[in-house]
Amino acid sequence: MHGVDELLGTVFSGLSPLVVEYVAAEGEQIRIRARTPDRSVACPGCGAETARVHGYHERRVADVPVDARGVLVVVRIRRLICPTHGCRQTFREQLPGVLERYQRRTPRLSSQIGAVVRELAGRASMRALSALAVHLSRHTALRILLRLPLPQPRVPRVLGVDDFALRRRHRYATVLIDAETRERIDVLPGRTADVLEAWLRAHPKVRVVCRDGSSAYAEAIRRALPDAIQVADRWHLWHNFGEAVLKEVAGHSACWAKAGPPLQDGERAQTTRERWHQIHDLLSKGVGLLECARRLNLALNTVKRYARVPEPERLQRAPQYRPTLVDPYRNYLRRRRADDPAVPVLHLFNEIKDLGYTGSFNLLYRYITQGRVEADRLSIAPRRLARLLLTRPDHLTDERRRLLDDLTSACPEMIDLAGLVRSFAGLLRPHEGNAGRLDAWIATARAAQLPHLHAFIRGLDQDRDAVRAAVTLPFHNGGTEGVNTKTKRIMRQMHGRAGFALLRHRILLS
């Protein structure tokens, strides 16, 4: 018998304040009958101790499952008489930690349900809990989730600010975290300057704010905390710089692609040259950009793109061929066409087919007529060359390093661009001396003939103080981006059906 009592004390240790009378297995449910101990209880009104019983009452509460079966605890509760004259006449006794007022679950079962609904929310938590022999509706799961207490907010010294989409292009929200500890601080409805300014005015102890390039956030910080240091996010700086590098590489493809396949010179190239001459003729006569767009029936951005190019060849693009089934036989085709320039394509098709070629005749014919066989090397897309430029040199293989050197050395502007990429990458390692190096880098980039990079520099000038803080201080906004990534997972779980209050609750609890 002692062993049975010890087993019960181990399995149902959470019910130790109760006196367990018996345990019965009833199919898929385990029923426990218990009672409260016979001892004095303090009145919740006056605090006087009493053991006078007025009557009894039964409460049924669910406890954590055992052996994949639900546990129902039937407890006999005493109604006691308060001995103090003028106080309440009777009251029901409570057992904190076992029986909570108005609850039909024990606190330990509620805590386990809370851990599940914190991660899975409504329907998903309902399905997961049902496999654990805990049955509840999705509405109950959401009510339990919203009853979970949020952590007490505190004002961080370094604040991270970023926005995320509630409904893309329509509604957005702002998430605030401690940039040092990555603790969630708050979630604000909207991403306007007024929303962030109101929060910052209510929490004036923030000293540093990490943000992206949002002008609304910058304006809110300036108005609410003029003495706070604004730090631009280095990832966004590198991302924007990479987009400018890609545009420069594409704009100079006619220069660096000379070593590759010949540039396409068809009807489209002829139209490009004619349009370039039309635009520059009007500009030479003093016609403005907007008027040029009206006269030629072109978009204003198209006119701007043609206007900043000094020669029409810069607008031609290197052919962006995809890898094909013919590529492995390119060297063989080059040797055969060098030995016999008049060899029919059908003969070449039969020969490489015997070597294992599985493609079609039309594919081989287009490959040859596009000049890909006689080219010095396989074609490379501007995006791939930009990726090589933006990759750390020690992460490149010898073959890719040689390819990068060959392509950049074929164009003077690409040589300047490669040097600017390396020096800008060095600025993204924060150091106190980077402020002067940043000014020198901007001066060097302005002197280069790289118009897309000049547009990037104009963006740096508009936010020069925050950029200077980004390259000199160790703070960054990476933690906020991580929270946004987890927020997207939460929103996918709830399939867009959750309101802002529930979403905010889950973000702050995660």
HUHUPE-V750151 format. One record per pair of residues at least 24 apart in sequence whose ideal C-beta (glycine too) atoms are under 6 Angstrom apart, sorted by the first residue. I is the first residue (numbers start at 1). J is the second residue. Records with the same first field share a line. If there is no record, write none. Layout:
BEGIN
I: J, J
END
This chain:
BEGIN
14: 108
17: 95, 98
28: 69
29: 69, 70, 72
30: 66, 69, 71
31: 72
32: 73
33: 74
34: 75
35: 76
36: 78, 93
41: 80, 93
43: 82
44: 91
45: 87, 88
46: 84, 87
48: 83, 84
50: 80, 83
52: 81
53: 78
54: 79, 81, 90
55: 79
61: 104, 106
62: 105, 109
63: 106, 109
64: 108, 109
65: 132, 133
68: 133
69: 133
70: 133
113: 144
114: 144, 148
117: 141, 144, 145
118: 509
121: 493, 494
146: 505
150: 508
153: 185
155: 203, 205
157: 207
158: 208, 475
159: 206, 209
160: 210, 477, 479, 480
161: 211, 217
162: 480, 484
163: 191
164: 484, 487
175: 483
177: 479, 480, 483
179: 210, 475, 479
182: 479
184: 508
187: 504, 507
189: 500
192: 216
193: 219, 220
196: 220
197: 223, 224
200: 224, 225
208: 475
210: 475, 477
212: 236
229: 469
230: 466
231: 469, 470, 473, 475
232: 466, 467, 470
233: 477
234: 428, 470, 476
242: 390
244: 452, 453, 456
245: 386
246: 386
247: 452
248: 417, 450, 452
249: 382, 385, 386
250: 382
252: 411, 413
253: 317, 318, 382
254: 313, 314, 316
255: 411
256: 407, 410, 411, 414
257: 318
258: 410
259: 376, 410
260: 375, 377, 379
261: 319, 371, 372, 375, 379
262: 371
263: 316
264: 319
269: 316
272: 315
273: 312
276: 306, 312
279: 303, 306
308: 451
319: 379
320: 381
321: 379
325: 359
326: 364, 367
329: 357
333: 373
334: 373
389: 418, 421
413: 449
416: 448
420: 445
427: 471
430: 472, 473, 474
432: 472
434: 471, 472
435: 468, 472
438: 471
486: 510
END
